[in-house]
Amino acid sequence: MSFYENTIKNMNKSAKIMKLDPETLQTLSSPQKTLIVSLPVRMDDGTLKVFEGFRVQHSELRGPFKGGFRYFPEVNLDEIKALATEMSFKCAVAGIPYGGGKGGVKCNAKEMSEGELERLTRRYVQAVYQIIGPNHDIPAPDMYTTPQMMAWFMDEYSRLVNKYQPGVVTGKPIEVGGSLGRGTATAQGGAYVLEEYMNQNNLKIEDHSVIIQGFGNAGMYAAEILHGMGFRILGVSDSKGGIYNEDGIDPFVVLKDKKEKGSVTKSDEGKACTNEELLEKKCDILVLAAMENQVTEKNADKVKAKIIVELANGPTSAEADEILAKKDVVIIPDILANSGGVTVSYFEWVQNQAGYYWPIEEIELKLKRIMVDGLNRILKFQDEHKCTMREGAYISAFDRLDKALKLRGSGAHLKCKVYLNK
Ligand code: GLU
């Protein structure tokens, strides 16, 4: 099953449980617009390389399309469609006034120089700028895209439209219109939800050990934040592999080792293992913060954790979901768990529109409220329909999307597919 098919399956399951209007399901089962572009970029060695790029706009029913863009060798249309769709549901779960979109370029950012990445990012903006904008479609960072790239993005877009437009993209550095708290937002939001869930179920932090897969923007900060809250971190991993130590590791030491030696696997804080092995190690909470399709029907049965927090998008396949549900594993689903990122993006955009910037205390307070409200609304639907938390999350989102569609009229999700270069 592809990532997009997986997303559609999640939608269908919840639609059935809540008896959703079939017209709403049909409407949301395909994106509004798909743009495929080709991006010629001059490389440092003088050669020309043509990259393939995408922007999928799934739905603007509840507000402008919103969602990051990623630089990754395996980027493809199916994946970007799935991620764009998830963004519509994520923003609806959080109750922030956005629809969903996603973009990406098929490239290996790790092997490209700073100059090459700048030229690629500016080319990407040149290719998509006519379909984006602060009130229409607002990109942001995702896998292997950074605040620096968002600064180039904003600069290029502002140049093309001949107007300073900080609100066209979020996740920018503070110096050029970014928001305090955006860098740590995905992890912080996940931590707020986990803490609230544990409080409601009388689970104690000191009794719970954690393994975190992924050491990027989400995973690295999750390790630091959860460690700071008093959780015992037993294992972490990056794209090269993981480390595990049943006595606990210090994520700050691991970060220092990764910076110096290139990978967490080089750290003496724990014993090296593969990424696959790490997922099967003993722990109470497994934080999936790497990428899609990590827990599947092949390894779901071997997962020992009792709680899974999905900081990545789509890390658990639909088949794995069923296996884990039978084992009574609680999954705090991606469209809730990682919605802190887009929520602080929303705060950044609001600050850009107002030209007035908030202190960190205000960001944290507002983020916590949105995360806790998002969880409680899902728990209410879960209780009503006796379903999993993922199903409850999709129901929570569908409820808002369905109301928006009914209020606006059935033409609101106008289908317009654009295929360039294909
Ligand atoms: N890429 C992040 C996500 O998948 C953030 C999106 C945004 O801030 O717009 O949620």
Boltz pocket constraint, residues with backbone or C-beta under 6 A from the ligand:
constraints:
  - pocket:
      binder: B
      contacts: [[A, 66], [A, 67], [A, 68], [A, 69], [A, 138], [A, 139], [A, 140], [A, 141], [A, 142], [A, 143], [A, 170], [A, 171], [A, 313], [A, 338], [A, 339], [A, 341], [A, 342], [A, 343], [A, 345]]
      max_distance: 6.0
